[in-house]
């Protein structure tokens, strides 16, 4: 099997990875301590998934700080649960909660929990107990807002037509009594869903923002004027233009609604296919839009027009049953003299 028996000192001197598999006894406490860690290669990784205290955490911290150890992985600690440790400051240290499952029943439950988490991760969905998701503790009242925030992120990207230089995720209402950091992650996931070729997840979405120099900020307020809770995705484009889209969940079935685009208030259930138009307010535009879409065989499921003043700029949001092609969208924009014509596809 290629197994070579070494003394502890020999093992320390030659190993690239040192993993601990020992019971905790008076003889093993501090076994991997300062003296041992001064014998290792600077490229070594130390892993303790046995019992807390076998690896001396203070000695490990010093070795990492001084560059005598390259990295570490821990899921057991001298004091448990471990909610704060100097080791957390190192990017090259992976710390996970201690998973103890020493009976057949506990092993089965732990296995099922891990399998469910893997399934969620492979589907690109949120894994609530993932240690590398920066979403905090996810309250039950927050969970229904995750798909809404993600869809708002996708709508924002469709309206912007580019990656924003700065992105604000704003959360208003009663929901802010909970930690809503995960809504920012969900919105970011949506923002980059149609931008990158890779699969976007709750883990890598912040990395995509960082790589592109996007400044991301989360703001919250317990006050919400017109709705119980509102999520807004707002961004500043490279030319200074600001784009924003807001949504809410309505009723016991948590119906996803779009309630604002920029400065215009609307109230329309979200759909897989939408069109957003900006144009000069005048008679006949709604009829023209209906005619062009009808000739293209596209049925309008819902439509709302908002305006600030009579004869000024107007905004129309349509939900339709099929994707509006670039050609049809171009015809729509030309016929009504639209200053902006965007198609949104959420499937």
C-alpha positions in Angstrom: 0.0 0.0 0.0 3.0 2.3 0.0 2.7 3.0 3.7 6.0 4.0 5.4 6.3 4.0 9.2 8.2 7.0 10.6 8.9 8.5 14.0 7.0 11.7 14.8 10.1 13.8 14.3 10.8 12.2 10.9 7.2 12.7 9.8 7.3 16.4 10.8 10.4 17.0 8.8 9.2 15.5 5.4 5.5 15.9 5.3 3.6 18.3 3.0 0.3 17.5 4.8 0.0 16.5 8.5 -3.4 15.2 9.5 -4.2 14.2 13.1 -6.2 11.0 13.8 -5.9 10.5 17.6 -8.0 10.4 20.7 -7.6 13.3 23.1 -5.6 12.0 26.1 -3.1 13.7 28.5 -0.3 12.3 26.3 -1.8 13.7 23.0 -2.8 17.2 24.2 -0.5 19.7 22.5 1.2 17.0 20.5 1.5 19.4 17.5 2.8 22.4 19.4 5.5 25.0 19.1 8.4 22.5 19.3 6.8 20.2 16.6 5.9 23.2 14.3 9.5 24.3 14.3 10.5 21.1 12.7 8.2 21.2 9.7 8.7 22.4 6.1 7.4 25.9 5.5 5.1 24.5 2.8 3.3 22.1 5.2 -0.5 22.1 5.8 -1.7 21.0 9.2 -5.2 19.4 9.5 -6.9 18.6 12.7 -10.3 16.8 12.4 -9.7 14.6 15.5 -10.1 16.4 18.8 -9.5 20.0 19.9 -6.3 20.6 21.7 -4.1 18.0 20.0 -2.9 20.8 17.8 -1.9 23.8 19.9 -3.9 26.7 18.3 -1.6 29.4 19.8 1.5 27.7 18.4 -0.2 27.2 15.1 -1.2 30.8 14.9 2.4 31.9 15.6 3.7 29.5 12.9 1.3 30.8 10.4 2.1 34.4 11.3 5.8 33.8 10.9 5.5 31.8 7.7 6.7 28.5 9.1 3.4 26.8 8.2 1.6 27.4 4.8 -1.9 26.6 5.8 -4.3 24.7 8.1 -7.7 23.1 8.3 -9.6 22.7 11.5 -13.0 21.4 12.5 -12.2 20.8 16.2 -11.0 23.3 18.7 -9.8 23.6 22.3 -13.0 25.4 23.2 -16.2 24.5 21.4 -18.3 25.9 19.9 -15.5 28.2 18.6 -17.1 31.5 17.6 -13.9 33.6 17.6 -10.3 32.8 17.0 -7.2 34.6 15.8 -6.9 31.8 13.2 -9.9 33.2 11.4 -7.9 36.1 10.1 -5.9 33.8 7.7 -7.1 33.2 4.2 -5.1 30.0 4.1 -6.9 28.6 7.1 -10.2 26.7 6.7 -12.3 26.5 9.9 -15.5 24.5 10.0 -17.9 23.7 12.9 -17.2 20.4 14.7 -19.4 17.7 13.2 -19.7 14.8 15.6 -21.6 11.7 14.6 -20.6 8.6 16.5 -23.7 6.5 16.3 -25.3 4.8 13.2 -28.3 7.1 13.4 -26.2 10.2 13.7 -24.0 9.1 10.8 -27.1 8.6 8.7 -28.5 12.0 9.5 -25.2 13.7 8.9 -24.9 11.9 5.6 -28.3 13.0 4.5 -27.6 16.6 5.5 -24.4 16.6 3.6 -26.1 15.1 0.5 -28.8 17.7 0.6 -26.2 20.5 0.8 -24.3 19.0 -2.2 -27.4 18.8 -4.2 -28.2 22.5 -3.5 -24.6 23.5 -4.4 -24.7 21.6 -7.7 -28.0 23.3 -8.6 -26.4 26.7 -7.9 -28.8 27.3 -5.0 -28.1 28.6 -1.5 -26.5 26.2 0.9 -27.5 27.6 4.3 -24.8 25.9 6.3 -21.9 26.5 3.9 -19.0 28.0 5.8 -17.8 30.0 2.7 -21.1 31.7 2.1 -21.0 35.2 3.6 -24.7 35.4 4.2 -24.9 35.1 8.0 -27.7 33.3 9.7 -30.7 33.1 7.4 -34.0 33.7 9.1 -37.2 32.0 7.9 -38.7 35.4 7.0 -35.8 36.2 4.8 -35.7 33.0 2.7 -38.7 33.8 0.5 -36.9 37.0 -0.6 -33.9 35.2 -2.1 -35.5 34.3 -5.5 -37.0 37.8 -5.7 -33.6 39.5 -5.1 -31.9 37.2 -7.6 -34.6 38.0 -10.3 -34.2 41.8 -9.5 -30.5 41.4 -10.1 -31.1 39.8 -13.5 -33.6 42.5 -14.4 -31.1 45.2 -13.4 -28.5 43.7 -15.8 -31.0 43.5 -18.6 -31.9 47.2 -18.1 -28.3 48.4 -17.7 -26.9 46.5 -20.6 -23.5 46.5 -18.9 -21.8 45.8 -15.6 -22.3 48.6 -13.2 -19.4 50.5 -11.7 -21.2 50.6 -8.3 -24.0 48.5 -7.0 -26.3 49.1 -4.1 -28.7 46.5 -2.7 -31.3 48.3 -0.5 -33.7 46.4 1.8 -36.6 48.2 3.4 -39.3 47.1 5.9 -39.9 44.7 8.7 -37.5 42.1 7.2 -34.6 44.2 8.2 -34.9 43.2 11.9 -33.1 40.1 10.6 -29.7 39.7 9.0 -30.3 40.4 5.3 -26.8 40.0 4.0 -27.9 37.0 2.1 -30.2 39.2 0.0 -27.2 41.1 -1.2 -25.5 37.8 -2.3 -28.7 36.7 -4.0 -29.0 40.0 -6.0 -25.3 39.7 -6.9 -25.9 36.2 -8.2 -28.7 37.5 -10.4 -26.6 40.5 -11.6 -23.9 38.2 -13.0 -26.1 35.3 -14.1 -26.3 36.7 -17.7 -22.9 38.3 -17.7 -20.4 35.5 -17.2 -20.2 32.1 -18.9 -19.4 30.3 -15.7 -22.0 29.0 -13.2 -22.8 31.8 -10.7 -23.3 30.8 -7.1 -23.7 32.5 -3.7 -20.0 31.7 -3.1 -18.4 33.2 -6.3 -20.8 36.1 -7.0 -18.9 38.4 -4.8 -15.6 37.3 -6.5 -17.0 38.2 -9.9 -17.9 41.7 -8.5 -14.4 42.1 -7.0 -12.7 41.0 -10.2 -14.6 43.6 -12.2 -13.9 46.4 -9.7 -17.6 46.7 -8.8 -18.2 48.5 -5.5 -21.0 46.7 -3.7 -22.9 48.1 -0.7 -25.9 46.9 1.3 -28.1 49.4 3.0 -31.2 48.7 5.2 -34.0 50.7 6.7 -37.0 49.5 8.8 -39.2 52.0 7.1 -41.1 51.2 3.9 -43.7 53.7 2.7 -45.9 51.6 0.4 -45.1 47.9 1.0 -44.3 45.7 3.9 -40.9 44.9 2.5 -39.0 46.1 -0.6 -35.8 45.1 -2.2 -34.1 47.5 -4.6 -31.1 46.9 -6.8 -29.5 50.2 -7.8 -26.4 50.7 -9.8 -24.3 53.5 -11.4 -23.1 52.8 -14.9 -19.8 53.9 -16.5 -21.4 57.1 -17.9 -22.8 58.1 -14.6 -26.4 57.0 -15.4 -28.3 55.4 -12.5 -30.5 52.4 -13.0 -32.7 50.9 -10.3 -35.4 48.3 -10.0 -37.5 47.4 -6.9 -39.6 44.5 -6.0 -41.7 43.0 -3.2 -43.5 39.8 -2.2 -47.3 40.1 -2.0 -49.7 38.0 0.0 -49.4 34.7 1.7 -48.2 33.0 -1.5 -45.3 35.5 -1.8 -46.1 36.6 -5.3 -43.1 38.4 -6.8 -43.9 41.9 -8.0 -41.9 44.7 -9.6 -43.0 47.9 -7.9 -40.6 50.5 -9.3 -38.2 51.1 -12.2 -36.1 54.1 -11.6 -38.3 57.0 -10.5 -41.5 55.4 -11.8 -43.8 53.4 -9.6 -45.4 50.3 -11.1 -47.3 47.2 -9.7 -46.9 44.1 -11.9 -46.3 40.5 -11.1 -42.9 39.3 -12.4 -42.9 37.0 -15.4 -40.3 35.0 -17.3 -40.4 37.4 -20.2 -40.8 41.2 -20.0 -40.3 44.3 -22.0 -39.4 47.7 -20.5 -39.8 50.8 -22.7 -39.1 54.5 -22.2 -40.7 57.0 -24.6 -42.4 60.3 -24.9 -45.9 60.2 -23.6 -48.5 60.6 -26.4 -51.7 59.0 -27.7 -51.5 55.8 -29.7 -48.3 54.3 -28.3 -50.0 51.5 -26.4 -51.9 50.5 -29.5 -48.7 50.5 -31.6 -47.0 48.3 -29.0 -49.9 45.8 -29.0 -50.0 45.7 -32.8 -46.3 45.0 -33.3 -46.2 42.3 -30.6 -49.5 40.8 -32.0 -48.0 40.6 -35.5 -45.0 38.8 -34.1 -47.3 36.3 -32.4 -46.4 37.4 -28.9 -49.3 37.7 -26.4 -49.3 40.4 -23.7 -50.0 39.0 -20.3 -49.9 42.3 -18.4 -48.9 45.9 -19.0 -48.5 49.1 -16.9 -47.6 52.6 -18.0 -46.2 55.2 -15.6 -45.4 58.8 -16.2 -44.4 61.9 -14.2 -46.2 64.5 -16.3 -48.6 64.5 -19.2 -46.6 64.6 -22.4 -43.3 64.0 -20.6 -41.3 60.8 -20.4 -43.3 57.6 -19.9 -42.3 54.1 -18.8 -44.1 50.9 -19.9 -43.5 47.5 -18.4 -45.0 44.5 -20.2 -45.1 40.9 -19.2 -45.4 38.6 -22.3 -45.7 34.9 -23.0 -42.6 34.5 -25.2 -39.1 36.0 -25.7 -39.1 39.2 -27.7 -36.4 39.0 -30.3 -33.9 41.7 -31.0 -35.6 42.4 -34.3 -39.1 42.8 -32.8 -37.6 44.9 -29.9 -35.9 47.1 -32.5 -39.1 47.6 -34.4 -40.9 48.5 -31.2 -38.3 51.1 -30.3 -38.3 52.6 -33.8 -42.1 52.8 -34.1 -42.7 54.6 -30.8 -39.5 56.6 -30.8 -38.3 54.9 -27.6 -35.3 56.3 -25.8 -34.8 52.9 -24.3 -36.2 49.5 -25.2 -35.1 46.4 -23.2 -36.1 42.8 -23.2 -35.9 40.8 -20.0 -35.7 37.0 -20.0 -35.6 35.2 -16.7 -35.5 31.6 -18.0 
